Amino acid sequence: MSRQSGKNEVSTRVETSLLTTYGLLTPSADRNRGIKAAPTQDPQALRSLNRLAAHLRNCGFRGFSAGSNAVELGAASWWFGSGEPTANAVGDTANLLLEFDEAQDFDQDKHDKDYAPMAAATAAARVYYGTPWSDFDLLETMRLDAADRERRDGKQRVFTVPWDRVAEEVPAYGLFVEAEIARLGHTPATPHPIIRTQYELIPMAGAGRLFSAEQLRLLQGDHPPLAEPQAAALNTYVAGLDVGGANLSGADNPDETVLAIGRSRFPGRGQTANPNIALIALYRWQGLDHDAARHEIHSILERWRVAHVAVDATGIGEPLAVHLAARLGHRRVTALKVSRESKSSLGFDMLAAVNTGALKLYRPDGFDQDHAELTAQARNCRRELTAGKLVWAVDPKDGHDDALFALALLVRAAERGRTRVATQRAFRQ
């Protein structure tokens, strides 16, 4: 079922039906057990437990108990467990139902070794809820298996409810998804992973290129690079700074420090809130001595009158980010600690900016080595979709991704650096 369309409510009603039927209408000597597993105990499994308890209460059942990991009613109980690799889940048995919530994020080994055998002695039915992600996650693996069984015996086992089907029942949901499609620039030629997987319910290849050929074409702009800031009132300059390592070991090809300068403009009132970002200058240093370069980078940012800069503040980048925040002011600096989650978010935002035509590279004047390097990194960048995250990088054998990461930081800076414009309002007494 598409994102936020009621799969947890469906699960709760199924659990309530089975729990009340087998808890109240069977002999107390027959113990009946349902099991639901989620990728994490807190908050996911715990949230499901509380939802079931609340539903039973709202339906008027009072003779049940809800503990820390189970709900019990008469001769039946429903146990809620975790799919985390270290969770202790061995030895339980399900005879009513075995459920897997957010199966696309569920650990495959944990499923195979600990949870699937819980239905072995009883042949209990298994249900996998979720939205697709990649072509090798647990949800897609089980969907393909169920579809194969359907073809053999004609019994439906796969139930798919994409966003447009939900919109038939809830028009407001359709309006929301349509707005998201426009915001993220999703089309068949420029797919955005979130729309394709979470709403259209189409899994994406687990690995591939970050940008399609059409997205690479959209990324190329026709504006010239600039050497100095322009004085136009609508020009707001922002920057992304990826901090590379200093060449202390004598390596032939150390990471680069890359500073991307962009011109950011927000559309008029009533239009999308996403900024239009034109890359206008690119600075690259290899094996940079950060202490020696602090003054130079600060001077460049001040010369461009940068409204906001997003800095890679991971590890060696943190002192430089602290220095810039002290010199420019904390409101003008976003110091980003790069993690799997934060880099995934940067990748999603950069894809949306490309898809909507909001992000453009400058037109090189003749051969521009900086532009050529950035374009090559965009072309060579690979991505993997795993556990709800977009993992993207250039394979080391193909080079670096420093310039592309600076571009992603530029998009984040544009989102944070919107110019505040005073408005005048008249009030009639």
C-alpha positions, 0 to 999 in steps of 0.5 A: 500500500502506498505511503500513509494510506492505511496499511497499519490500520489494515494490520490492526483490524486483522489482528483484532479480528483474529485475537478476539475470535480465537481469544474469546471463542476457543477453549482457554486450554488452547493457546493461540499466538499471533506474531508481528515483527518490525525492523525495530522494537522502538518505535515501530513494534511498540507503536503497533502494539499500542495501536492494537491496544487502543483499537481493542479499547475503542471497540469496547473490549476490556478484558485484555492486557497490554505489556511491553511486547504483547497483547493478551485476550482470553486464550490468545495473544499477539507478540510484537518483536524486533528484526534488529540483528541483535534482538532475541527472537528465537523459539516462539511459535505463531499459529494465528498469523505471522506478520512483517511490518515495513518488510522492505526494511527488514533484515533478510538474515533475521527473517530467514533464521529467526522469524520464518521458522516460527510458522514452520510447525503450524503452517501459519499464514505470513503477511508482508506489509510495506512499500517497495524499495529495491529489487532485492529487499525482503518485500520484493523477494516475497512478492515475487515468490507469491506472484509465482504461486499465484500463477501456479494455482490462481489464488491471489496472494499479492495485493497492491494499492498504489496512490491513484487507487487510494485517491479514488477513495480519498481525493485529498490524498491524490492532491497531496501526491500530485503536488509531491510529483510536481515538487520532485519532478517525477516523470518516466524519463526523470524518475524520483525514487520516492515517488516511484517506490513509495507511491507508484509501488514500483521497485527500482533496481538495487544499484545503478547510475544516480542520473539517467541520460535525461537527468544529465541533459537537464542538469546542463544550463546555458548561462555563463560562468561568472567571475564577480557577483552581479548587482541585480536585486534578485541575486542571492548567492549561496555556496556548498563546500566539500572539505577534502584532506590535506596532502600530508602523506604525499599521495598522488591523488588526494581528495579535493576541497571544492567550493561551489558558488550558485545564484539562487532565486525563488519563484514568485508567490503562489508557485513552488517553494523550491529555489532555482539554483544556477551554478556560476563558479567552482573552486577546487584545491587538491591536498589543501592545508586547511589552516592556510586556506581559511582566509582564502575561502572566507575571502571568496565567500565574502566577495560573493556576498554569500547569504548561506554556505553549507559545509561538510563538517565531518571529521577534518571539515569541522574546524573549518566549519567552526571558523566560517561560522565564527567569521560569517555568523552562525545563521549563514552557515550550515555545518553538516555532519555527513552520515548515511541518513544526511547524504541520502537526504542530500541525494534526494534533494539534488535529484528533485532539483535536477528533475524540476529543472531548478538546478543548472550548471553553467555553460563552459566557455571553451574547455573548462576543466572544472566543469568537465570534472563535475560533469564526469562525476555526475555521469560516473556516480552510482547509487544503491537503494537499501533500507530506505536510504539512497547511497550514492558515490563515485567508485574510486576507480572512476575518480572522486565525487568531491565536486558533485558533493559540493553541488549537493551541499549547494542545493541544501544552502539554497534551501536554507538561504532564502532572502527574507523580504519585508512586506507591507500590510494595510489594515482597515479599521 
